[in-house]
């Protein structure tokens, strides 16, 4: 159970957050595939609703790389005895990996190529896209959708092994994927299976934690790299099984765990040749085409003459991009969404910013300069950065819709501080319209923005844009305490959905290092108000499970322990 001190300047007051323990139970009459449906990450599939705005390759761009990958899926590498079933697609941030994988998945689906997809995303509100837990189950469910015999085999496997969902990924792979494939493979009268398993952004998978951090000597926490390696090993095991007929495409940045795993000297498994987007494919022609198409559209939109942009401007932008599509996409979004300056002036400002940089081998420098230019258009860039990084952290919590985030972070609920700070940053942030903010989250176009903001080396000298992690934690804590202080004021009323969101706000804050640096402190009244709020907003039990937790508060020498059973029985005070 996470523990934190909340009354630094008060009379020995402390509190503990609620630790939720999920208990899964299935009502009678639920079939095996219904149980499987409750264990998948539907948002991670390539054509999910969450990915409706996911990047895809513009028509006639990245044609060569897509053709090469599609040809490998259909025809393999020509080896009949020991085919190489795994290939690694890699490249730096912003080079278009996710767009290529998304477009390739759509092409496979349109052409009836059998398979499954999983798109990890560290920013997703769906925990299934951020962690490994639902990885194998999501793959199994997609495979079961394609053929009735495979669906029946997967259903039978769940019926015979009802605890399969509590097993590790290797056991799940054997029971839910490989064993059904072997069973179907014995039926000689059925067409042979073939196709692709497309896995994107494995480097964004976050570690699953299994241990109670309140123990005196808890075991070491798992790292992201450990879980990412486990996923790679599971896919390697699948590819090594003779019954597994699919090609596997894995896309990620070239982080160490992937470089080591795919190093031929470190593994006996023969992999297909690595596909390096930044080195093996010159993206300049595709980026040029992208700019030409987008500038044609801007000319029509603003009635600009055919001579705009002036000669040489597109070529300069292509050189500045250094093979990174995210640079090109961000330039176009800035020209489309900026309200302060006309597009002609903005384009010249972007080019002028790039021209002031020294010649360097760092391909990120132009992107960093572009991000800085956009952020500095805010009336208060350091505060805007605090908002952006806080939004990114809060987006993982239930109920983190834009209106709730605004209420939490604004110093004055009556002022539109969000529009003031973020109004010029539409090129970086997807800001829901006011009518949708109660049901829609903020979103960010690319993770490379946070790579920039979280790197002291890349943005420390950019108008104080670098804000340390501890400063962000203090900022979020101060705004949380401030919201609780307003909440216990009987003359002020918060919307009910914000109150429920507020019960999650302090979770995951590193209060041990945060509170000593904070100048904002709980009062006994505001702390008691939040505790009552957390209890009052208990969630009803659902067919898939329930929640329980122990909440203890020590205030002014009075000790009250309250057992909170969410969806079971009312709490009792001792």
MOVEN-V679957 format. One record per backbone hydrogen bond with DSSP energy under -1.0 kcal/mol. CO is the residue of the C=O (numbers start at 1). NH is the residue of the N-H. If there is no record, write none. Layout:
CO:NH, CO:NH
This chain:
2:17, 4:15, 6:522, 7:10, 10:12, 13:7, 14:554, 15:4, 23:546, 27:30, 31:35, 32:36, 33:37, 34:38, 36:39, 41:44, 42:45, 44:119, 45:48, 49:52, 51:54, 58:61, 62:66, 63:67, 64:68, 65:69, 66:70, 67:71, 68:72, 69:73, 70:74, 71:75, 72:76, 85:248, 86:272, 87:250, 88:275, 89:252, 90:277, 92:95, 94:325, 94:326, 96:100, 97:101, 98:102, 99:103, 100:104, 101:105, 102:106, 103:107, 104:108, 105:109, 106:110, 107:111, 108:113, 109:112, 114:196, 116:198, 118:200, 126:129, 127:131, 129:121, 130:206, 132:135, 134:138, 135:139, 136:140, 137:141, 138:142, 139:143, 140:144, 143:146, 147:151, 148:152, 149:153, 150:154, 151:155, 152:156, 153:157, 154:158, 155:159, 156:160, 157:161, 161:164, 163:166, 164:167, 168:172, 169:173, 170:174, 171:175, 172:176, 173:177, 173:178, 174:179, 177:181, 178:182, 179:183, 180:184, 181:185, 184:187, 186:188, 187:190, 195:247, 196:116, 197:249, 198:118, 199:251, 200:120, 201:204, 202:205, 212:215, 223:227, 224:228, 225:229, 226:230, 227:231, 228:232, 229:233, 230:234, 231:235, 232:236, 233:237, 234:238, 235:239, 236:240, 238:241, 241:244, 247:197, 248:87, 249:199, 250:89, 251:202, 253:255, 255:259, 256:260, 257:261, 258:262, 263:266, 275:90, 276:280, 283:287, 284:288, 285:289, 286:290, 287:291, 288:292, 289:293, 290:294, 291:295, 292:296, 293:297, 294:298, 295:299, 296:300, 297:301, 298:302, 299:304, 305:308, 310:313, 312:316, 313:317, 314:318, 315:319, 316:320, 317:321, 321:324, 324:328, 325:329, 326:330, 327:331, 328:332, 329:333, 330:334, 331:335, 332:336, 333:337, 334:338, 342:346, 343:347, 344:348, 345:349, 346:350, 347:351, 348:352, 349:353, 350:354, 351:355, 352:356, 354:357, 362:365, 364:368, 365:369, 366:370, 367:371, 368:372, 369:373, 370:374, 371:375, 372:376, 374:377, 375:378, 380:384, 381:385, 382:386, 383:387, 384:388, 385:389, 386:390, 387:391, 388:392, 389:393, 390:394, 391:395, 393:396, 394:397, 397:400, 399:401, 401:405, 402:406, 403:407, 404:408, 405:409, 406:410, 412:415, 415:417, 416:420, 417:421, 418:422, 419:423, 422:425, 425:428, 425:429, 428:445, 430:443, 433:436, 436:439, 436:440, 437:403, 440:402, 443:430, 446:449, 447:450, 447:451, 448:452, 449:453, 450:454, 452:455, 455:459, 456:460, 459:462, 461:463, 462:465, 468:472, 469:473, 470:474, 471:475, 472:476, 473:477, 474:478, 475:479, 476:480, 477:481, 478:482, 479:483, 480:484, 481:485, 482:486, 483:487, 484:488, 486:489, 489:492, 495:499, 496:500, 497:501, 498:502, 501:504, 504:507, 506:509, 509:511, 510:514, 511:515, 514:517, 515:518, 523:527, 524:528, 525:529, 526:530, 527:531, 528:532, 529:533, 530:534, 531:535, 532:536, 533:537, 535:538, 542:545, 545:542, 546:23, 547:566, 548:21, 549:564, 551:562, 552:16, 553:560, 554:14, 555:558, 558:555, 560:553, 561:574, 562:551, 564:549, 566:547, 572:563
